[in-house]
Each structure stands twice: as structure tokens, then as C-alpha cells.
Amino acid sequence: DALTGLPNRRYLLERLGAEWTRHRDAGQQLVVMFLDLDRFKVVNDSLGHHFGDQLLVSAATRLRDCLADKCMLARLGGDEFAILSAEASVEDAIELAERILSAFDVPFSIGDHVVFSSCSIGIVSADDDFHGEPADLLRDADTAMYRAKNGGRDSYVVFNQELRRQVSDQMQQEGSLRAALKKDDELVPFFQPIVCTATGRLTALEALIRWRQPDGRVLTPGEFLPAMEGLRVMGRLDLYMLNRIAVILAQPGLAGWPPVHVNCSSYSMTREDFADDVFALLQQHGVAPSRICLELTEGALIAEPEIARRTMQRLADNGVSVVLDDFGTGFSSLSYVHEYRFSGLKVDKSFTFGLSSNPRTRAIVRAIVRMAESLDLRVVAEGVEDAMTLAALREIGAGQAQGYYIAKPMPLAALVEALDSGKATQWVAPSEKM
């Protein structure tokens, strides 16, 4: 490799093939580790490629210092490295991974800058259950690395049979999802009302995708979206749903509908042109940006925080509001509220369960509501399943709520029928204090 002086991908694969033959013929242990620097693109984009190259050289030196004599370190390209370790066990590889993660806890001093850069590591062993080709080991280690990265970075994951099964199932489901995106009858939006806690009036709707299967089953988002997170198909699914909602909102008879919340994946938030796609889609159907609200989870901001920040700024500047979903469940929710252009928070349902009977939970939700008020953010409480919870939210001052007590997600026809019957005026009974 011209930059780091390490073996390159081609040499690694040749060496891997030779070690694989020894493993197969003599039962020699063989471990492959795949490493990727976390947030390296942010360093490149903010400080320049020359600085990024210096970071790669420093990272290569630090990795080399962690290795034993019988390990080979290679640079695969970009910020990706691999370690080939013969006569080593998975336990040895885990010990090495922990040593590397500890080494990366120390910041890099490059010129006048001090940079923190962790890494994500995937580990795979050529055990008796492996029947692929040598290059498949590198692929499996890469898969494990992405699991580590999606799990929060700065960690390692060991590839095993369960992960191999999950990957196989994921590939099959991804193929089915791509096929469904080319049809009009499999992926459909259901709508769940969001109401004012005090008046019971409809204030917004959340569009929730349903996937109709050939066998008649209907999958909810929780049954298929987690396995798709981070994949390119999620970007297509986001735009598919936005287009479906825009087509509905563009109907002349629905001009009085409230804003519709649409969930947005982490994949879309890593695309620089996502905001342009949203604006173009809304303009195509003649839908005002104020009629759409995007919902993001904390995970959607982790992958590329700078890109996400710019995207949210552009969306907000052009009238598309953005809400932080599942608030309170992540590690850095408060910092995200401070740094990003959110217009509201959705309190996770784990805080609404037991709200009417648990003083500690009530105190936490009250604190969230007061903080949101001081920041001029609206609050929606999820998971309202009984009258006592709704009454507690009214008493606390949470402005909006949704949940099965108010209404279950319903298809478009059922929603239109409900709205025609006057539900928009009052979906649930108003507060007795009103």
C-alpha cells in the first residue's frame, strides 16, 4: 500500500489463500479481523484529505504496535484494515481486539490538531462449520464489523452461525422488499391519530408502513425494518413512503388534513441529497412542506452526524419539521436536542407505561415536558393505552399523545370514514377542566 507501507488487499488475499490451505490440510487455526475507523469521513470532510491520510498512517502504526509476530496487518483501502492471524483462536482475537480498542482510546496528535478516532472490528474464525472460500472469511469479518458499527461503534463482534443465518435471512428479505417497492399493493401506509391531550382534537397523523405478504400476513415495521436498517434499500423505502403520503395529501378533498409524520431511516440521513429529493417530491405533487413532519431516532444521527446536521438544517429552513422519536431511550438524546434543528420530541412509550401509578416515571416525563417548553419544542407522548395515562399526561402538561387508547393504526379508507364522522373535531373526550 503506497500510503501506509502495509500489504494491500491483493497481497492479503494471496496470503489468506495460502493460510487457508494449511488450515484445511493440517487443521491449523485461522482468524481474520476486519477493522474500520469510526467517523473517518467527518475528519476527511472537515480537515481535508491530506489530514485524513496522516490519520491513516498514524492509525496503521498504532495497529501494528498492537500485533503479535504471527499476525499480518493489511490496508484494504480507504479507512479499512484487515488482520490475518494464523495459529490463533477466537479468544486470542478477542484479546487483540480489546487491546486495539484500548489503544485507540488515546487521541491522535496530527500537526496542530488532536483527534479522537475509535474503530469497529469484526472477527471470524475458519472453524469446522465453515465451508466457503478464503475470500468468504473476509466477507464474513466485514459483516461482523458492520454489526459492531451499527451497534454503536468502538466495539467488536464475532461472526458465528447465528449471524450467518441472520445475514442469509436479511438478504432474502431485502430482495423481497426491493421487489415489493416495484408494486403498488404490498407496501401500504396505515395512519395513527395524534391528538391534543386537553381538547381531544386531532393535531397530526403518523404514517406507519404495513407489508402485505403473499400468504395473507401483514407485517408491522418492527417485524422487518430493524433487519434492513443501514441498507441502501431503506433510502428507497423512505422516498416510497413519502411519495405515497404526498399523493394522498395532494387529493383535493384532503386539503384540511393535519400534518403527517413519516419515519426516516439512518440511511437517508447519511445522504447529502436527501433534502433535495424530499423537496422535489413535495413540489411534484404540490404539497406544502408544512404538511410533512419527519421522525428520526437517535440512531439516524450517529452514522454521519455532520451530514445529518446539514440535512436537518436545510429541511427546517424550507418548512419541513423534524421530530426526535423515542426520546429518552438513547445515550445522547439531550445533546442531540441541543445540537440539531428539531421541532419536537416524542416521549418513548417506555415512559408512558405506568405513568399514572409510578411517581418516578411521572417526574421524568414532567421534566421532559418542562425542558421542551423552555426550548419551544412540542411534545408527543407515545403508547397511551388507557384513560388514566391520558389523564396523567394532561395533568403534567404534555401537549399531544398517541396510542391504542386513542386509536390503532388504520388504513386510509377507515381514516377517511372516521374523519368524515367528525373525529377531527374531537377524537377523545376533552379534559374536564376545559
C-alpha positions, 0 to 999 in steps of 0.5 A: 500500500503506497500510503501506509507501507502495509500489504494491500488487499491483493497481497492479503488475499494471496496470503489468506489463500495460502493460510487457508490451505494449511488450515484445511490440510493440517487443521491449523487455526485461522482468524481474520479481523476486519477493522474500520475507523469510526467517523473517518469521513467527518475528519476527511470532510472537515480537515481535508484529505491530506489530514485524513491520510496522516490519520491513516498512517498514524492509525496503521502504526498504532495497529501494528504496535498492537500485533503479535509476530504471527499476525499480518496487518493489511490496508484494504483501502480507504479507512479499512484494515484487515488482520490475518492471524494464523495459529490463533483462536477466537479468544486470542482475537478477542484479546487483540481486539480489546487491546486495539480498542484500548489503544485507540482510546488515546487521541491522535496528535496530527500537526496542530490538531488532536483527534479522537478516532475509535474503530469497529472490528469484526472477527471470524474464525475458519472453524469446522462449520465453515465451508466457503472460500478464503475470500468468504472469511473476509466477507464474513469479518466485514459483516461482523464489523458492520454489526459492531458499527451499527451497534454503536461503534468502538466495539467488536463482534464475532461472526458465528452461525447465528449471524450467518443465518441472520445475514442469509435471512436479511438478504432474502428479505431485502430482495423481497422488499426491493421487489415489493417497492416495484408494486403498488399493493404490498407496501401500504401506509396505515395512519395513527391519530395524534391528538391534543391531550386537553381538547381531544382534537386531532393535531397530526397523523403518523404514517406507519408502513404495513407489508402485505405478504403473499400468504395473507400476513401483514407485517408491522415495521418492527417485524422487518425494518430493524433487519434492513436498517443501514441498507441502501434499500431503506433510502428507497423505502423512505422516498416510497413512503413519502411519495405515497403520503404526498399523493394522498395529501395532494387529493383535493378533498384532503386539503384540511388534513393535519400534518403527517409524520413519516419515519426516516431511516439512518440511511437517508440521513447519511445522504447529502441529497436527501433534502433535495429529493424530499423537496422535489417530491413535495413540489411534484405533487404540490404539497406544502412542506408544512404538511410533512413532519419527519421522525428520526431516532437517535440512531439516524444521527450517529452514522454521519452526524455532520451530514445529518446536521446539514440535512436537518438544517436545510429541511427546517429552513424550507418548512419541513419539521423534524421530530426526535422519536423515542426520546429518552431511550438513547445515550445522547438524546439531550445533546442531540436536542441541543445540537440539531434543528428539531421541532419536537420530541416524542416521549418513548412509550417506555415512559408512558407505561405506568405513568399514572401509578409510578411517581418516578416515571411521572417526574421524568416525563414532567421534566421532559415536558418542562425542558421542551417548553423552555426550548419551544419544542412540542411534545408527543407522548407515545403508547397511551393505552388507557384513560388514566395515562391520558389523564396523567399526561394532561395533568403534567402538561404534555401537549399531544399523545398517541396510542391504542387508547386513542386509536390503532393504526388504520388504513386510509379508507377507515381514516377517511370514514372516521374523519368524515364522522367528525373525529377531527373535531374531537377524537377523545373526550376533552379534559374536564377542566376545559 
